[in-house]
Amino acid sequence: MQYSLHPAVQKFIVNLSPELQTKAMRQLSLLEKFGRLLPPPDSKKISKGLFELRVVGRVQVRLLYGFVGDMAVVVHAFVKKTQKIPRKDLELAHKRFSEVA
């Protein structure tokens, strides 16, 4: 399965540390390989149509994505600092996904 990155997500990944960039790219390759079948803890459904790709380490990074046909579309990325996903991050992800879905 192919994936596509929103331009803001591309910029986010480029600005990560080399270690986190490598981990993020590894998770994206898992998404590419397994698609909708990628199981927890790597991927988790977070709301209707949206999933989170988990990049774990000292710094927790989340890549939010959904599926459009046979493509995974990564619409938002952020550094996770709290237990729950902040509402503004979820709203932005839903807004961007609705623009491409």
Biopython code that builds the backbone (N, CA, C, O; Angstrom):
import numpy as np
from Bio.PDB.StructureBuilder import StructureBuilder

atoms = [
    (1, "MET", "N", (0.842, -1.175, 0.000)),
    (1, "MET", "CA", (0.000, 0.000, 0.000)),
    (1, "MET", "C", (0.891, 1.243, 0.000)),
    (1, "MET", "O", (1.884, 1.317, 0.723)),
    (2, "GLN", "N", (0.518, 2.188, -0.808)),
    (2, "GLN", "CA", (1.279, 3.441, -0.844)),
    (2, "GLN", "C", (0.787, 4.390, 0.249)),
    (2, "GLN", "O", (-0.311, 4.239, 0.785)),
    (3, "TYR", "N", (1.630, 5.368, 0.561)),
    (3, "TYR", "CA", (1.193, 6.411, 1.482)),
    (3, "TYR", "C", (1.590, 7.760, 0.916)),
    (3, "TYR", "O", (2.498, 7.868, 0.092)),
    (4, "SER", "N", (0.897, 8.779, 1.373)),
    (4, "SER", "CA", (1.233, 10.138, 0.965)),
    (4, "SER", "C", (1.291, 11.000, 2.216)),
    (4, "SER", "O", (0.513, 10.809, 3.151)),
    (5, "LEU", "N", (2.218, 11.948, 2.222)),
    (5, "LEU", "CA", (2.406, 12.824, 3.378)),
    (5, "LEU", "C", (1.927, 14.231, 3.053)),
    (5, "LEU", "O", (2.270, 14.788, 2.011)),
    (6, "HIS", "N", (1.135, 14.800, 3.952)),
    (6, "HIS", "CA", (0.749, 16.206, 3.831)),
    (6, "HIS", "C", (2.047, 17.027, 3.901)),
    (6, "HIS", "O", (2.970, 16.641, 4.618)),
    (7, "PRO", "N", (2.137, 18.147, 3.174)),
    (7, "PRO", "CA", (3.369, 18.956, 3.204)),
    (7, "PRO", "C", (3.813, 19.341, 4.620)),
    (7, "PRO", "O", (5.013, 19.389, 4.894)),
    (8, "ALA", "N", (2.868, 19.615, 5.517)),
    (8, "ALA", "CA", (3.229, 19.967, 6.895)),
    (8, "ALA", "C", (3.857, 18.776, 7.618)),
    (8, "ALA", "O", (4.722, 18.955, 8.475)),
    (9, "VAL", "N", (3.424, 17.568, 7.274)),
    (9, "VAL", "CA", (3.995, 16.359, 7.882)),
    (9, "VAL", "C", (5.415, 16.141, 7.356)),
    (9, "VAL", "O", (6.313, 15.779, 8.117)),
    (10, "GLN", "N", (5.617, 16.364, 6.050)),
    (10, "GLN", "CA", (6.965, 16.253, 5.481)),
    (10, "GLN", "C", (7.917, 17.202, 6.204)),
    (10, "GLN", "O", (9.027, 16.815, 6.570)),
    (11, "LYS", "N", (7.479, 18.447, 6.408)),
    (11, "LYS", "CA", (8.308, 19.452, 7.083)),
    (11, "LYS", "C", (8.586, 19.037, 8.528)),
    (11, "LYS", "O", (9.704, 19.193, 9.019)),
    (12, "PHE", "N", (7.567, 18.509, 9.203)),
    (12, "PHE", "CA", (7.713, 18.053, 10.585)),
    (12, "PHE", "C", (8.790, 16.970, 10.674)),
    (12, "PHE", "O", (9.671, 17.038, 11.531)),
    (13, "ILE", "N", (8.719, 15.969, 9.786)),
    (13, "ILE", "CA", (9.666, 14.851, 9.823)),
    (13, "ILE", "C", (11.086, 15.333, 9.533)),
    (13, "ILE", "O", (12.033, 14.891, 10.183)),
    (14, "VAL", "N", (11.240, 16.236, 8.562)),
    (14, "VAL", "CA", (12.565, 16.767, 8.225)),
    (14, "VAL", "C", (13.192, 17.485, 9.427)),
    (14, "VAL", "O", (14.413, 17.478, 9.589)),
    (15, "ASN", "N", (12.354, 18.103, 10.267)),
    (15, "ASN", "CA", (12.860, 18.858, 11.412)),
    (15, "ASN", "C", (13.080, 18.015, 12.670)),
    (15, "ASN", "O", (13.518, 18.540, 13.694)),
    (16, "LEU", "N", (12.781, 16.721, 12.604)),
    (16, "LEU", "CA", (13.038, 15.840, 13.745)),
    (16, "LEU", "C", (14.529, 15.530, 13.841)),
    (16, "LEU", "O", (15.282, 15.741, 12.890)),
    (17, "SER", "N", (14.940, 15.028, 14.998)),
    (17, "SER", "CA", (16.324, 14.582, 15.146)),
    (17, "SER", "C", (16.539, 13.400, 14.208)),
    (17, "SER", "O", (15.584, 12.715, 13.843)),
    (18, "PRO", "N", (17.801, 13.154, 13.812)),
    (18, "PRO", "CA", (18.072, 12.013, 12.923)),
    (18, "PRO", "C", (17.524, 10.691, 13.467)),
    (18, "PRO", "O", (17.015, 9.869, 12.705)),
    (19, "GLU", "N", (17.628, 10.486, 14.785)),
    (19, "GLU", "CA", (17.128, 9.249, 15.401)),
    (19, "GLU", "C", (15.615, 9.133, 15.221)),
    (19, "GLU", "O", (15.113, 8.073, 14.848)),
    (20, "LEU", "N", (14.889, 10.219, 15.486)),
    (20, "LEU", "CA", (13.437, 10.173, 15.333)),
    (20, "LEU", "C", (13.014, 10.097, 13.873)),
    (20, "LEU", "O", (12.007, 9.467, 13.550)),
    (21, "GLN", "N", (13.778, 10.735, 12.990)),
    (21, "GLN", "CA", (13.490, 10.626, 11.557)),
    (21, "GLN", "C", (13.556, 9.160, 11.124)),
    (21, "GLN", "O", (12.681, 8.672, 10.409)),
    (22, "THR", "N", (14.600, 8.472, 11.565)),
    (22, "THR", "CA", (14.774, 7.066, 11.216)),
    (22, "THR", "C", (13.611, 6.236, 11.738)),
    (22, "THR", "O", (13.073, 5.392, 11.020)),
    (23, "LYS", "N", (13.219, 6.477, 13.002)),
    (23, "LYS", "CA", (12.105, 5.724, 13.580)),
    (23, "LYS", "C", (10.802, 6.024, 12.845)),
    (23, "LYS", "O", (10.010, 5.115, 12.597)),
    (24, "ALA", "N", (10.574, 7.289, 12.493)),
    (24, "ALA", "CA", (9.348, 7.666, 11.776)),
    (24, "ALA", "C", (9.312, 6.975, 10.411)),
    (24, "ALA", "O", (8.273, 6.455, 10.005)),
    (25, "MET", "N", (10.432, 6.971, 9.712)),
    (25, "MET", "CA", (10.475, 6.336, 8.395)),
    (25, "MET", "C", (10.269, 4.819, 8.513)),
    (25, "MET", "O", (9.668, 4.200, 7.635)),
    (26, "ARG", "N", (10.770, 4.227, 9.599)),
    (26, "ARG", "CA", (10.568, 2.797, 9.826)),
    (26, "ARG", "C", (9.077, 2.509, 10.023)),
    (26, "ARG", "O", (8.553, 1.535, 9.482)),
    (27, "GLN", "N", (8.398, 3.356, 10.795)),
    (27, "GLN", "CA", (6.962, 3.165, 11.013)),
    (27, "GLN", "C", (6.182, 3.357, 9.712)),
    (27, "GLN", "O", (5.230, 2.627, 9.437)),
    (28, "LEU", "N", (6.592, 4.345, 8.914)),
    (28, "LEU", "CA", (5.919, 4.564, 7.628)),
    (28, "LEU", "C", (6.124, 3.373, 6.695)),
    (28, "LEU", "O", (5.229, 3.036, 5.920)),
    (29, "SER", "N", (7.293, 2.732, 6.760)),
    (29, "SER", "CA", (7.508, 1.556, 5.910)),
    (29, "SER", "C", (6.634, 0.392, 6.378)),
    (29, "SER", "O", (6.186, -0.411, 5.559)),
    (30, "LEU", "N", (6.387, 0.293, 7.689)),
    (30, "LEU", "CA", (5.464, -0.728, 8.189)),
    (30, "LEU", "C", (4.046, -0.444, 7.691)),
    (30, "LEU", "O", (3.321, -1.361, 7.304)),
    (31, "LEU", "N", (3.662, 0.824, 7.704)),
    (31, "LEU", "CA", (2.349, 1.200, 7.198)),
    (31, "LEU", "C", (2.236, 0.854, 5.717)),
    (31, "LEU", "O", (1.202, 0.366, 5.260)),
    (32, "GLU", "N", (3.298, 1.108, 4.982)),
    (32, "GLU", "CA", (3.328, 0.799, 3.559)),
    (32, "GLU", "C", (3.200, -0.716, 3.326)),
    (32, "GLU", "O", (2.517, -1.155, 2.401)),
    (33, "LYS", "N", (3.860, -1.494, 4.170)),
    (33, "LYS", "CA", (3.867, -2.949, 4.011)),
    (33, "LYS", "C", (2.544, -3.591, 4.434)),
    (33, "LYS", "O", (2.028, -4.461, 3.733)),
    (34, "PHE", "N", (1.987, -3.163, 5.586)),
    (34, "PHE", "CA", (0.817, -3.826, 6.149)),
    (34, "PHE", "C", (-0.498, -3.077, 5.924)),
    (34, "PHE", "O", (-1.570, -3.673, 6.032)),
    (35, "GLY", "N", (-0.431, -1.780, 5.615)),
    (35, "GLY", "CA", (-1.642, -1.007, 5.352)),
    (35, "GLY", "C", (-2.663, -1.099, 6.463)),
    (35, "GLY", "O", (-2.344, -0.893, 7.635)),
    (36, "ARG", "N", (-3.892, -1.408, 6.090)),
    (36, "ARG", "CA", (-4.995, -1.474, 7.053)),
    (36, "ARG", "C", (-4.812, -2.580, 8.089)),
    (36, "ARG", "O", (-5.494, -2.579, 9.114)),
    (37, "LEU", "N", (-3.914, -3.512, 7.841)),
    (37, "LEU", "CA", (-3.703, -4.636, 8.749)),
    (37, "LEU", "C", (-2.614, -4.372, 9.793)),
    (37, "LEU", "O", (-2.299, -5.259, 10.587)),
    (38, "LEU", "N", (-2.039, -3.172, 9.805)),
    (38, "LEU", "CA", (-0.985, -2.854, 10.777)),
    (38, "LEU", "C", (-1.595, -2.851, 12.185)),
    (38, "LEU", "O", (-2.475, -2.041, 12.474)),
    (39, "PRO", "N", (-1.130, -3.753, 13.061)),
    (39, "PRO", "CA", (-1.754, -3.893, 14.383)),
    (39, "PRO", "C", (-1.145, -2.974, 15.445)),
    (39, "PRO", "O", (-0.072, -2.405, 15.246)),
    (40, "PRO", "N", (-1.856, -2.835, 16.593)),
    (40, "PRO", "CA", (-1.244, -2.175, 17.748)),
    (40, "PRO", "C", (-0.020, -2.978, 18.156)),
    (40, "PRO", "O", (-0.012, -4.182, 17.898)),
    (41, "PRO", "N", (0.990, -2.429, 18.756)),
    (41, "PRO", "CA", (1.060, -1.040, 19.216)),
    (41, "PRO", "C", (1.546, -0.050, 18.158)),
    (41, "PRO", "O", (1.687, 1.137, 18.451)),
    (42, "ASP", "N", (1.803, -0.512, 16.939)),
    (42, "ASP", "CA", (2.313, 0.409, 15.913)),
    (42, "ASP", "C", (1.244, 1.370, 15.425)),
    (42, "ASP", "O", (1.534, 2.529, 15.132)),
    (43, "SER", "N", (0.024, 0.899, 15.339)),
    (43, "SER", "CA", (-1.075, 1.709, 14.823)),
    (43, "SER", "C", (-2.292, 1.507, 15.709)),
    (43, "SER", "O", (-2.503, 0.419, 16.244)),
    (44, "LYS", "N", (-3.093, 2.553, 15.866)),
    (44, "LYS", "CA", (-4.290, 2.458, 16.687)),
    (44, "LYS", "C", (-5.357, 3.383, 16.112)),
    (44, "LYS", "O", (-5.069, 4.520, 15.739)),
    (45, "LYS", "N", (-6.591, 2.888, 16.043)),
    (45, "LYS", "CA", (-7.697, 3.726, 15.586)),
    (45, "LYS", "C", (-7.981, 4.765, 16.669)),
    (45, "LYS", "O", (-8.084, 4.430, 17.849)),
    (46, "ILE", "N", (-8.108, 6.038, 16.254)),
    (46, "ILE", "CA", (-8.359, 7.074, 17.252)),
    (46, "ILE", "C", (-9.724, 7.732, 17.101)),
    (46, "ILE", "O", (-10.245, 8.306, 18.057)),
    (47, "SER", "N", (-10.303, 7.652, 15.917)),
    (47, "SER", "CA", (-11.651, 8.184, 15.705)),
    (47, "SER", "C", (-12.142, 7.667, 14.368)),
    (47, "SER", "O", (-11.431, 6.938, 13.675)),
    (48, "LYS", "N", (-13.350, 8.042, 14.009)),
    (48, "LYS", "CA", (-13.928, 7.553, 12.763)),
    (48, "LYS", "C", (-13.031, 7.934, 11.581)),
    (48, "LYS", "O", (-12.907, 9.112, 11.245)),
    (49, "GLY", "N", (-12.415, 6.943, 10.959)),
    (49, "GLY", "CA", (-11.605, 7.181, 9.779)),
    (49, "GLY", "C", (-10.169, 7.601, 10.030)),
    (49, "GLY", "O", (-9.386, 7.674, 9.084)),
    (50, "LEU", "N", (-9.793, 7.883, 11.280)),
    (50, "LEU", "CA", (-8.424, 8.315, 11.574)),
    (50, "LEU", "C", (-7.708, 7.325, 12.491)),
    (50, "LEU", "O", (-8.295, 6.742, 13.403)),
    (51, "PHE", "N", (-6.422, 7.162, 12.210)),
    (51, "PHE", "CA", (-5.569, 6.265, 12.979)),
    (51, "PHE", "C", (-4.314, 7.019, 13.380)),
    (51, "PHE", "O", (-3.980, 8.045, 12.787)),
    (52, "GLU", "N", (-3.613, 6.502, 14.399)),
    (52, "GLU", "CA", (-2.324, 7.085, 14.760)),
    (52, "GLU", "C", (-1.237, 6.058, 14.524)),
    (52, "GLU", "O", (-1.381, 4.885, 14.867)),
    (53, "LEU", "N", (-0.144, 6.520, 13.930)),
    (53, "LEU", "CA", (1.054, 5.719, 13.752)),
    (53, "LEU", "C", (1.980, 6.151, 14.875)),
    (53, "LEU", "O", (2.309, 7.332, 14.992)),
    (54, "ARG", "N", (2.398, 5.211, 15.694)),
    (54, "ARG", "CA", (3.158, 5.535, 16.899)),
    (54, "ARG", "C", (4.659, 5.401, 16.668)),
    (54, "ARG", "O", (5.148, 4.356, 16.240)),
    (55, "VAL", "N", (5.375, 6.480, 16.960)),
    (55, "VAL", "CA", (6.832, 6.491, 16.922)),
    (55, "VAL", "C", (7.271, 6.624, 18.378)),
    (55, "VAL", "O", (7.113, 7.679, 18.991)),
    (56, "VAL", "N", (7.822, 5.543, 18.919)),
    (56, "VAL", "CA", (8.137, 5.529, 20.346)),
    (56, "VAL", "C", (9.623, 5.694, 20.604)),
    (56, "VAL", "O", (10.460, 5.326, 19.780)),
    (57, "GLY", "N", (9.929, 6.244, 21.746)),
    (57, "GLY", "CA", (11.297, 6.494, 22.173)),
    (57, "GLY", "C", (11.237, 7.439, 23.357)),
    (57, "GLY", "O", (10.196, 7.562, 24.001)),
    (58, "ARG", "N", (12.336, 8.105, 23.649)),
    (58, "ARG", "CA", (12.296, 9.106, 24.727)),
    (58, "ARG", "C", (11.277, 10.174, 24.407)),
    (58, "ARG", "O", (10.590, 10.681, 25.293)),
    (59, "VAL", "N", (11.182, 10.517, 23.120)),
    (59, "VAL", "CA", (10.177, 11.468, 22.648)),
    (59, "VAL", "C", (9.126, 10.667, 21.878)),
    (59, "VAL", "O", (9.456, 9.885, 20.987)),
    (60, "GLN", "N", (7.868, 10.872, 22.234)),
    (60, "GLN", "CA", (6.773, 10.168, 21.562)),
    (60, "GLN", "C", (6.253, 11.029, 20.412)),
    (60, "GLN", "O", (5.863, 12.178, 20.620)),
    (61, "VAL", "N", (6.250, 10.479, 19.217)),
    (61, "VAL", "CA", (5.737, 11.194, 18.046)),
    (61, "VAL", "C", (4.530, 10.427, 17.523)),
    (61, "VAL", "O", (4.518, 9.196, 17.513)),
    (62, "ARG", "N", (3.526, 11.165, 17.094)),
    (62, "ARG", "CA", (2.342, 10.546, 16.510)),
    (62, "ARG", "C", (2.120, 11.090, 15.104)),
    (62, "ARG", "O", (2.193, 12.298, 14.877)),
    (63, "LEU", "N", (1.851, 10.195, 14.173)),
    (63, "LEU", "CA", (1.504, 10.557, 12.805)),
    (63, "LEU", "C", (0.054, 10.124, 12.611)),
    (63, "LEU", "O", (-0.262, 8.940, 12.725)),
    (64, "LEU", "N", (-0.823, 11.076, 12.319)),
    (64, "LEU", "CA", (-2.240, 10.767, 12.168)),
    (64, "LEU", "C", (-2.560, 10.586, 10.693)),
    (64, "LEU", "O", (-2.159, 11.393, 9.855)),
    (65, "TYR", "N", (-3.289, 9.517, 10.385)),
    (65, "TYR", "CA", (-3.560, 9.187, 8.985)),
    (65, "TYR", "C", (-4.922, 8.538, 8.826)),
    (65, "TYR", "O", (-5.545, 8.094, 9.791)),
    (66, "GLY", "N", (-5.362, 8.500, 7.582)),
    (66, "GLY", "CA", (-6.584, 7.797, 7.218)),
    (66, "GLY", "C", (-6.368, 7.158, 5.864)),
    (66, "GLY", "O", (-5.303, 7.300, 5.263)),
    (67, "PHE", "N", (-7.369, 6.460, 5.389)),
    (67, "PHE", "CA", (-7.257, 5.767, 4.106)),
    (67, "PHE", "C", (-8.189, 6.378, 3.082)),
    (67, "PHE", "O", (-9.362, 6.628, 3.360)),
    (68, "VAL", "N", (-7.656, 6.614, 1.893)),
    (68, "VAL", "CA", (-8.446, 7.061, 0.749)),
    (68, "VAL", "C", (-8.200, 6.020, -0.334)),
    (68, "VAL", "O", (-7.129, 5.981, -0.940)),
    (69, "GLY", "N", (-9.194, 5.183, -0.571)),
    (69, "GLY", "CA", (-9.002, 4.088, -1.514)),
    (69, "GLY", "C", (-7.895, 3.171, -1.023)),
    (69, "GLY", "O", (-7.936, 2.677, 0.103)),
    (70, "ASP", "N", (-6.904, 2.950, -1.880)),
    (70, "ASP", "CA", (-5.779, 2.086, -1.518)),
    (70, "ASP", "C", (-4.556, 2.879, -1.075)),
    (70, "ASP", "O", (-3.427, 2.400, -1.188)),
    (71, "MET", "N", (-4.775, 4.080, -0.576)),
    (71, "MET", "CA", (-3.652, 4.903, -0.138)),
    (71, "MET", "C", (-3.858, 5.379, 1.302)),
    (71, "MET", "O", (-4.948, 5.804, 1.683)),
    (72, "ALA", "N", (-2.784, 5.298, 2.089)),
    (72, "ALA", "CA", (-2.790, 5.872, 3.429)),
    (72, "ALA", "C", (-2.338, 7.327, 3.287)),
    (72, "ALA", "O", (-1.304, 7.606, 2.682)),
    (73, "VAL", "N", (-3.115, 8.241, 3.847)),
    (73, "VAL", "CA", (-2.796, 9.665, 3.749)),
    (73, "VAL", "C", (-2.468, 10.171, 5.155)),
    (73, "VAL", "O", (-3.336, 10.226, 6.026)),
    (74, "VAL", "N", (-1.201, 10.540, 5.362)),
    (74, "VAL", "CA", (-0.752, 11.043, 6.667)),
    (74, "VAL", "C", (-0.990, 12.553, 6.670)),
    (74, "VAL", "O", (-0.356, 13.292, 5.916)),
    (75, "VAL", "N", (-1.918, 13.004, 7.532)),
    (75, "VAL", "CA", (-2.380, 14.388, 7.470)),
    (75, "VAL", "C", (-1.845, 15.278, 8.586)),
    (75, "VAL", "O", (-1.898, 16.502, 8.471)),
    (76, "HIS", "N", (-1.328, 14.682, 9.670)),
    (76, "HIS", "CA", (-0.844, 15.513, 10.767)),
    (76, "HIS", "C", (0.192, 14.742, 11.575)),
    (76, "HIS", "O", (0.140, 13.515, 11.660)),
    (77, "ALA", "N", (1.130, 15.472, 12.165)),
    (77, "ALA", "CA", (2.152, 14.870, 13.019)),
    (77, "ALA", "C", (2.435, 15.811, 14.175)),
    (77, "ALA", "O", (2.403, 17.031, 14.015)),
    (78, "PHE", "N", (2.713, 15.239, 15.344)),
    (78, "PHE", "CA", (3.026, 16.071, 16.507)),
    (78, "PHE", "C", (3.807, 15.257, 17.525)),
    (78, "PHE", "O", (3.827, 14.027, 17.481)),
    (79, "VAL", "N", (4.457, 15.976, 18.451)),
    (79, "VAL", "CA", (5.143, 15.340, 19.567)),
    (79, "VAL", "C", (4.110, 15.185, 20.671)),
    (79, "VAL", "O", (3.478, 16.156, 21.088)),
    (80, "LYS", "N", (3.949, 13.971, 21.134)),
    (80, "LYS", "CA", (2.941, 13.688, 22.148)),
    (80, "LYS", "C", (3.488, 14.026, 23.526)),
    (80, "LYS", "O", (4.539, 13.529, 23.932)),
    (81, "LYS", "N", (2.755, 14.884, 24.243)),
    (81, "LYS", "CA", (3.204, 15.314, 25.566)),
    (81, "LYS", "C", (2.237, 14.924, 26.671)),
    (81, "LYS", "O", (2.594, 14.963, 27.848)),
    (82, "THR", "N", (1.014, 14.548, 26.305)),
    (82, "THR", "CA", (0.003, 14.179, 27.296)),
    (82, "THR", "C", (-0.585, 12.823, 26.940)),
    (82, "THR", "O", (-0.329, 12.286, 25.862)),
    (83, "GLN", "N", (-1.381, 12.270, 27.863)),
    (83, "GLN", "CA", (-1.995, 10.963, 27.650)),
    (83, "GLN", "C", (-2.961, 10.991, 26.469)),
    (83, "GLN", "O", (-2.950, 10.093, 25.628)),
    (84, "LYS", "N", (-3.796, 12.030, 26.413)),
    (84, "LYS", "CA", (-4.778, 12.129, 25.339)),
    (84, "LYS", "C", (-4.248, 13.013, 24.218)),
    (84, "LYS", "O", (-3.408, 13.885, 24.438)),
    (85, "ILE", "N", (-4.748, 12.775, 23.026)),
    (85, "ILE", "CA", (-4.385, 13.619, 21.891)),
    (85, "ILE", "C", (-5.082, 14.966, 22.072)),
    (85, "ILE", "O", (-6.303, 15.009, 22.230)),
    (86, "PRO", "N", (-4.323, 16.068, 22.052)),
    (86, "PRO", "CA", (-4.954, 17.381, 22.210)),
    (86, "PRO", "C", (-6.036, 17.626, 21.154)),
    (86, "PRO", "O", (-5.885, 17.248, 19.992)),
    (87, "ARG", "N", (-7.126, 18.263, 21.579)),
    (87, "ARG", "CA", (-8.265, 18.509, 20.703)),
    (87, "ARG", "C", (-7.857, 19.260, 19.438)),
    (87, "ARG", "O", (-8.351, 18.954, 18.353)),
    (88, "LYS", "N", (-6.950, 20.253, 19.568)),
    (88, "LYS", "CA", (-6.553, 21.040, 18.391)),
    (88, "LYS", "C", (-5.841, 20.165, 17.359)),
    (88, "LYS", "O", (-6.001, 20.375, 16.157)),
    (89, "ASP", "N", (-5.065, 19.197, 17.813)),
    (89, "ASP", "CA", (-4.380, 18.285, 16.890)),
    (89, "ASP", "C", (-5.389, 17.373, 16.196)),
    (89, "ASP", "O", (-5.282, 17.123, 14.995)),
    (90, "LEU", "N", (-6.362, 16.880, 16.949)),
    (90, "LEU", "CA", (-7.390, 16.015, 16.373)),
    (90, "LEU", "C", (-8.249, 16.778, 15.366)),
    (90, "LEU", "O", (-8.564, 16.261, 14.294)),
    (91, "GLU", "N", (-8.627, 18.013, 15.715)),
    (91, "GLU", "CA", (-9.448, 18.818, 14.808)),
    (91, "GLU", "C", (-8.696, 19.137, 13.516)),
    (91, "GLU", "O", (-9.269, 19.080, 12.429)),
    (92, "LEU", "N", (-7.416, 19.473, 13.639)),
    (92, "LEU", "CA", (-6.613, 19.772, 12.452)),
    (92, "LEU", "C", (-6.498, 18.537, 11.558)),
    (92, "LEU", "O", (-6.608, 18.637, 10.336)),
    (93, "ALA", "N", (-6.278, 17.375, 12.171)),
    (93, "ALA", "CA", (-6.177, 16.130, 11.395)),
    (93, "ALA", "C", (-7.482, 15.837, 10.669)),
    (93, "ALA", "O", (-7.472, 15.457, 9.499)),
    (94, "HIS", "N", (-8.610, 16.012, 11.364)),
    (94, "HIS", "CA", (-9.917, 15.779, 10.717)),
    (94, "HIS", "C", (-10.134, 16.756, 9.570)),
    (94, "HIS", "O", (-10.625, 16.373, 8.508)),
    (95, "LYS", "N", (-9.768, 18.020, 9.782)),
    (95, "LYS", "CA", (-9.953, 19.054, 8.745)),
    (95, "LYS", "C", (-9.122, 18.682, 7.502)),
    (95, "LYS", "O", (-9.642, 18.673, 6.386)),
    (96, "ARG", "N", (-7.846, 18.378, 7.701)),
    (96, "ARG", "CA", (-6.985, 18.040, 6.565)),
    (96, "ARG", "C", (-7.468, 16.771, 5.867)),
    (96, "ARG", "O", (-7.447, 16.685, 4.639)),
    (97, "PHE", "N", (-7.905, 15.780, 6.659)),
    (97, "PHE", "CA", (-8.350, 14.524, 6.038)),
    (97, "PHE", "C", (-9.616, 14.745, 5.218)),
    (97, "PHE", "O", (-9.775, 14.156, 4.149)),
    (98, "SER", "N", (-10.519, 15.593, 5.715)),
    (98, "SER", "CA", (-11.762, 15.839, 4.973)),
    (98, "SER", "C", (-11.465, 16.545, 3.649)),
    (98, "SER", "O", (-12.252, 16.441, 2.708)),
    (99, "GLU", "N", (-10.347, 17.259, 3.565)),
    (99, "GLU", "CA", (-9.977, 17.953, 2.326)),
    (99, "GLU", "C", (-9.465, 16.977, 1.254)),
    (99, "GLU", "O", (-9.524, 17.277, 0.062)),
    (100, "VAL", "N", (-8.966, 15.818, 1.679)),
    (100, "VAL", "CA", (-8.425, 14.856, 0.707)),
    (100, "VAL", "C", (-9.305, 13.635, 0.494)),
    (100, "VAL", "O", (-9.186, 12.942, -0.517)),
    (101, "ALA", "N", (-10.186, 13.377, 1.445)),
    (101, "ALA", "CA", (-11.043, 12.176, 1.381)),
    (101, "ALA", "C", (-12.155, 12.339, 0.360)),
    (101, "ALA", "O", (-12.964, 11.429, 0.178)),
]
sb = StructureBuilder()
sb.init_structure("model")
sb.init_model(0)
sb.init_chain("A")
sb.init_seg("    ")
for serial, (resi, resn, name, xyz) in enumerate(atoms, 1):
    if name == "N":
        sb.init_residue(resn, " ", resi, " ")
    sb.init_atom(name, np.array(xyz, "f"), 0.0, 1.0, " ", f" {name:<3s}", serial, name[0])
structure = sb.get_structure()
